[in-house]
Amino acid sequence: MLVARARRERPLLLLLTLLAVIAFLIGMDWVGVLVGWLLLVMVVVGRKPVILPPPVLKVVEKEEPGVHQPLPQVAATLGALDIPAFVLGGDVTVLYQNKAAERAFGALSPGSHLSARLRSPGILDMVRETIATDEPNQIEHSERLPSERVYTLRIAPIDLGQPMLQSSEVATQKLYLLSFRDISELRRIDRMRSDFVANASHELRTPLASLRGFIETLQGPARSDPAAHERFLAIMFDQATRMSRLVDDLMSLSRLELKSHIAPDQTIDLKPLIGHVRDALVPLADDLGVEIRTHLPEGKVEVLGDRDELVQVFENLIENACKYGQEGKFVDVYLRNGASDPVEVTVVDQGPGIPAEHVPRLTERFYRVSVADSRSKKGTGLGLAIVKHILTRHRARLIVKSEVGKGSQFTVRF
């Protein structure tokens, strides 16, 4: 180390000596030059060397390919979905569930077994089969609580796109995605469609069978019987009229469904409209021995609506009240328009009332509380279904209150 230091200082000492010789030659005092040279030599020889710290080498640890944590990325993706989804491990434990799954089935702590929430043997068998075979599977599953729902369940292995290393605990675990697609509405529509076809066919079959039977009778045994002709033709006319009403109601429903998303924009005054409906139904009410009484406020009561469709709504409600509540002798129609309350039209009868179990289904197509009573009063079973569709288009509600023995109350709230 000393030898190396002497080698480093030698050029500097030679430079100082050269400068002293030059100073002496140009006439400077040789004593001063000598003293200065000695002082500078002492400074150079006596100074401490500066020791620089060794350079720090930054070591960049390179991540081995294949060692990664896939669950956070998978969870972030599933969190944006609006369908329930679970990420399962190879031991059927739940590693993650998204918010939709929490809302549908309740929160489940990570690491819990799937059977802690879904106890269906069919679901568990499907999951185990997929884990064993590494092939996707799908089944249909129904939940009855808290409400009846139907799901299509699908489980499939998650392809992470890169090989797993045995050194990573998470990476070595195969992940599986269990997803739920809610098909309750599709099942309800399918059931409604099949019920509609069955009911419509049944409603048309009876009058068609009657017409065919009477025609065969007129062509055969009653060919020469004028009295039978007169009686049978009257019955045939009634049956044909019944079919015509049914077809008209079906056409009305079809037209309403086509424009159900288009809200009406006309301003309608309900006071003269209800007066018009009452006047139109007075002959029917007189035949049934019923008086229609209206209770209307002062001034205009205006809503956005389609006049013809609202006439159809109130004709249906008041006509039903007259037919099925005729025992009470009165049908009251109230029009209310409070300052801070919505506009309401209420039709009240004092008839026999409707049992509570029938009230939620009154607006279903072809639903009748009493089939025989409805047919005897020439009902098609579609009146309240039409009312519901019209009010849906008008963004209005139908509220039904009824008590057996005390009558019924139908309220349209705009």
Secondary structure in CASP SS format (residue, H / E / C, confidence):
PFRMAT SS
TARGET T0000
AUTHOR 0000-0000-0000
METHOD secondary structure of the structure
MODEL  1
M C 1.00
L H 1.00
V H 1.00
A H 1.00
R H 1.00
A H 1.00
R H 1.00
R H 1.00
E H 1.00
R H 1.00
P H 1.00
L H 1.00
L H 1.00
L H 1.00
L H 1.00
L H 1.00
T H 1.00
L H 1.00
L H 1.00
A H 1.00
V H 1.00
I H 1.00
A H 1.00
F H 1.00
L H 1.00
I C 1.00
G C 1.00
M C 1.00
D C 1.00
W H 1.00
V H 1.00
G H 1.00
V H 1.00
L H 1.00
V H 1.00
G H 1.00
W H 1.00
L H 1.00
L H 1.00
L H 1.00
V H 1.00
M H 1.00
V H 1.00
V H 1.00
V H 1.00
G H 1.00
R C 1.00
K C 1.00
P C 1.00
V C 1.00
I C 1.00
L C 1.00
P C 1.00
P C 1.00
P C 1.00
V C 1.00
L C 1.00
K C 1.00
V C 1.00
V C 1.00
E C 1.00
K C 1.00
E C 1.00
E C 1.00
P C 1.00
G C 1.00
V C 1.00
H C 1.00
Q C 1.00
P H 1.00
L H 1.00
P H 1.00
Q H 1.00
V H 1.00
A H 1.00
A H 1.00
T H 1.00
L H 1.00
G C 1.00
A C 1.00
L C 1.00
D C 1.00
I C 1.00
P C 1.00
A E 1.00
F E 1.00
V E 1.00
L E 1.00
G C 1.00
G C 1.00
D C 1.00
V C 1.00
T E 1.00
V E 1.00
L E 1.00
Y E 1.00
Q E 1.00
N C 1.00
K H 1.00
A H 1.00
A H 1.00
E H 1.00
R H 1.00
A H 1.00
F H 1.00
G C 1.00
A C 1.00
L C 1.00
S C 1.00
P C 1.00
G C 1.00
S C 1.00
H E 1.00
L H 1.00
S H 1.00
A H 1.00
R C 1.00
L C 1.00
R C 1.00
S C 1.00
P H 1.00
G H 1.00
I H 1.00
L H 1.00
D H 1.00
M H 1.00
V H 1.00
R H 1.00
E H 1.00
T H 1.00
I H 1.00
A H 1.00
T H 1.00
D C 1.00
E C 1.00
P C 1.00
N E 1.00
Q E 1.00
I E 1.00
E E 1.00
H E 1.00
S E 1.00
E E 1.00
R C 1.00
L C 1.00
P C 1.00
S C 1.00
E C 1.00
R E 1.00
V E 1.00
Y E 1.00
T E 1.00
L E 1.00
R E 1.00
I E 1.00
A E 1.00
P E 1.00
I C 1.00
D C 1.00
L C 1.00
G C 1.00
Q C 1.00
P C 1.00
M C 1.00
L C 1.00
Q C 1.00
S C 1.00
S C 1.00
E C 1.00
V C 1.00
A C 1.00
T C 1.00
Q C 1.00
K C 1.00
L C 1.00
Y E 1.00
L E 1.00
L E 1.00
S E 1.00
F E 1.00
R E 1.00
D E 1.00
I C 1.00
S H 1.00
E H 1.00
L H 1.00
R H 1.00
R H 1.00
I H 1.00
D H 1.00
R H 1.00
M H 1.00
R H 1.00
S H 1.00
D H 1.00
F H 1.00
V H 1.00
A H 1.00
N H 1.00
A H 1.00
S H 1.00
H H 1.00
E H 1.00
L H 1.00
R H 1.00
T H 1.00
P H 1.00
L H 1.00
A H 1.00
S H 1.00
L H 1.00
R H 1.00
G H 1.00
F H 1.00
I H 1.00
E H 1.00
T H 1.00
L H 1.00
Q H 1.00
G C 1.00
P C 1.00
A C 1.00
R C 1.00
S C 1.00
D C 1.00
P H 1.00
A H 1.00
A H 1.00
H H 1.00
E H 1.00
R H 1.00
F H 1.00
L H 1.00
A H 1.00
I H 1.00
M H 1.00
F H 1.00
D H 1.00
Q H 1.00
A H 1.00
T H 1.00
R H 1.00
M H 1.00
S H 1.00
R H 1.00
L H 1.00
V H 1.00
D H 1.00
D H 1.00
L H 1.00
M H 1.00
S H 1.00
L H 1.00
S H 1.00
R H 1.00
L H 1.00
E H 1.00
L H 1.00
K C 1.00
S C 1.00
H C 1.00
I C 1.00
A C 1.00
P C 1.00
D C 1.00
Q C 1.00
T E 1.00
I E 1.00
D E 1.00
L H 1.00
K H 1.00
P H 1.00
L H 1.00
I H 1.00
G H 1.00
H H 1.00
V H 1.00
R H 1.00
D H 1.00
A H 1.00
L H 1.00
V H 1.00
P H 1.00
L H 1.00
A H 1.00
D H 1.00
D H 1.00
L H 1.00
G C 1.00
V C 1.00
E E 1.00
I E 1.00
R E 1.00
T E 1.00
H E 1.00
L C 1.00
P C 1.00
E C 1.00
G C 1.00
K C 1.00
V C 1.00
E E 1.00
V E 1.00
L E 1.00
G C 1.00
D C 1.00
R H 1.00
D H 1.00
E H 1.00
L H 1.00
V H 1.00
Q H 1.00
V H 1.00
F H 1.00
E H 1.00
N H 1.00
L H 1.00
I H 1.00
E H 1.00
N H 1.00
A H 1.00
C H 1.00
K H 1.00
Y H 1.00
G C 1.00
Q H 1.00
E H 1.00
G H 1.00
K C 1.00
F E 1.00
V E 1.00
D E 1.00
V E 1.00
Y E 1.00
L E 1.00
R E 1.00
N C 1.00
G C 1.00
A C 1.00
S C 1.00
D C 1.00
P C 1.00
V C 1.00
E E 1.00
V E 1.00
T E 1.00
V E 1.00
V E 1.00
D E 1.00
Q C 1.00
G C 1.00
P C 1.00
G C 1.00
I C 1.00
P C 1.00
A H 1.00
E H 1.00
H H 1.00
V H 1.00
P H 1.00
R H 1.00
L C 1.00
T C 1.00
E C 1.00
R C 1.00
F C 1.00
Y C 1.00
R C 1.00
V C 1.00
S C 1.00
V H 1.00
A H 1.00
D H 1.00
S H 1.00
R H 1.00
S H 1.00
K C 1.00
K C 1.00
G C 1.00
T C 1.00
G C 1.00
L C 1.00
G H 1.00
L H 1.00
A H 1.00
I H 1.00
V H 1.00
K H 1.00
H H 1.00
I H 1.00
L H 1.00
T H 1.00
R H 1.00
H C 1.00
R C 1.00
A C 1.00
R E 1.00
L E 1.00
I E 1.00
V E 1.00
K E 1.00
S E 1.00
E E 1.00
V C 1.00
G C 1.00
K C 1.00
G E 1.00
S E 1.00
Q E 1.00
F E 1.00
T E 1.00
V E 1.00
R E 1.00
F C 1.00
END
